């Protein structure tokens, strides 16, 4: 594979796609230089900050309905600001890899909490450690009000343990199923008794309700604390294996390849869970660029939306529509379906959902119009005649404006229509796509068709 | 020989079932008569519904001892017999129960129960053993087993935007439809029609791109059928104004308009009540009970209740003893609720759960959930259950 094709693949997987603006910057680099560039662009940590302060429901006087209503309204507003704020950050920030990995950890440590402040706090823990030390991240996540609340550890008390957090810590965050017993769940829940948070949203170890007795966990007996349990779980190679399997499915291929995953797990484990090291290993491996590993992942809805935003400079006159798109396509940020997160892959696609997804690009970019360059049949004529009305409706609903002029200006002079198609679509161009390219009268019309193909749903 | 047997035999004898069904409207009609278009409606309560506070064993003192602050008080319970009664939020179901249209099976579960939501939901949806990982759902495998008769995705419809694992087989998948009109409109886009035409006869690959095209082609044809068939029917019955109520209203519309669909799937979530359970579960049970009551009455009115069977399940029940936060943690065996006009055994099907013989604080199961599936498959959907469940399970006699 040529370096430029490798770079295209790298930008698709380690970010949200190679825009034509990026293409100008990287087209003469080697793949090694491009990898360095990707890490450099993400070296700094720039937190997400749309929420300025914690809204404390304790400040609302009991029985004051007006105040309660106002509180709920402000909370709702903050939820929208946070959600939209992150999409905007992903769509404009240079640190694509960091954002892409923040999205990975957002799913790995799936969490739902009412408080946007807590959500933002947790999101910034993921971002700060996205390329760093997994143990630091795991500990901070375990002590974040968002997760303590979500997995009920605030209620985990010596005389009445709540096992929710302990179970998910093992099943979803570290060793994975089959590597612990029900007894391990019960015993480790005792070790986490007392971990909670105060009104200010800070972690507190509440010693009075911590169970200081002996616990037997993973075959060892001792007076274990929560920190001890985390350390013991990371000593198990299964944790490296489990995380690397998920990473492989996220970055490389939904079908796990044991040899590649084992190699990743070795790097991850021996580097004491250094995330950047394992990512660098993946991007520098030949197998990452195999044909079987390119153009075959189904975009998550957020990948789809952010990819369009970046490539086409989409402006949202009413940013809250972003949440409607997320809802329709099945991925509302900060609102995963359950503690296991979004299952991904073919699960993104089902009958209805696929039709919405195919339609989404034309709605965001072109008032819902796909400039059909084929030969319409009589029934199509009726449909096409209704385009003007549909276009008005779509633009009134979406209220988006795409930066077509900027997009067209980004395309380097002399780029052929075929090269444009190759940059927009990750899978190899088949004869049908080539026919669409060849019959196109103008670039804009061709692009509106290409982004509406199933091929565009892959990367 | 009964007419339906005659038809079945003659269809087989003529080899007509080898012809694609769109070429043979008469045979398609015959297959409709063969099956009588009995519908199964599966309702999934997600999160692990607390069965003990749903069908309350009020006659057992242990219930009140273990649930100091969250037991349902005796006077509020809608008593069904001298042991069990309905949670007051299910009051709408009392009338349904009294008509003989409801059956409750206690203590349904499986050996070595798993207390993880995802794993246990997968077990229920795939019909696997606790230590077995299947990638197809039990309804999906029913579609696979039955695909010479019903070969279209709309044989199983999930009223939702996306499709559950239960509905996915190897060869066949059900279809997820939240709004038939919108879906149909989406498939009419000329560019999409061209994509479908260009790929309809192509040899689609096994990878994700092939999967996308295959889904697009099937969706296009199913959307057209569902829309054309259901658009003329107008619902007159009243449904509660909840998302769940709307979904059931949609299912009833499909059934009443004569859609050739055998299985419908609807979910209701919000049952993971680790804290403040009385209010949280109560409001969800009300949504459930009011919705089901409206649905059953609607079908009774249209004469379709005898052809319909509703089964409600949840991935697990909850611990017998409450926790310190006025909630309950993940448990094991649970009740399954059935509704229909032709129940063989209405009312409470078996003994109330035994609260004195627990396994580590959890209920022991008495009926394997796959026996419930086996009964539905054999006696209601007319397929041999062992071809779907991979082994033979004892059948029950609720239908």
Interface residues (C-beta under 8 A of the other chain):
Chain A: X152 X155 X157 X159 X160 X162 X163 X164 X167 X171 X177 X182 X254 X295 X296 X297 X298 X328 X330 X338 X339 X340 X345 X346 X347 X349 X350 X351 X352 X353 X354 X355 X356 X358 X359 X370 X372 X374 X376 X377 X379 X380 X383 X384 X427 X432 X449 X452 X453 X454 X455 X457 X458
Chain B: X115 X116 X117 X118 X119 X153 X161 X162 X163 X173 X175 X176 X177 X178 X183 X186 X187 X188 X189 X190 X191 X192 X193 X194 X195 X198 X199 X207 X208 X209 X211 X212 X213 X215 X216 X218 X219 X222 X223 X274 X275 X323 X324 X325 X329 X360
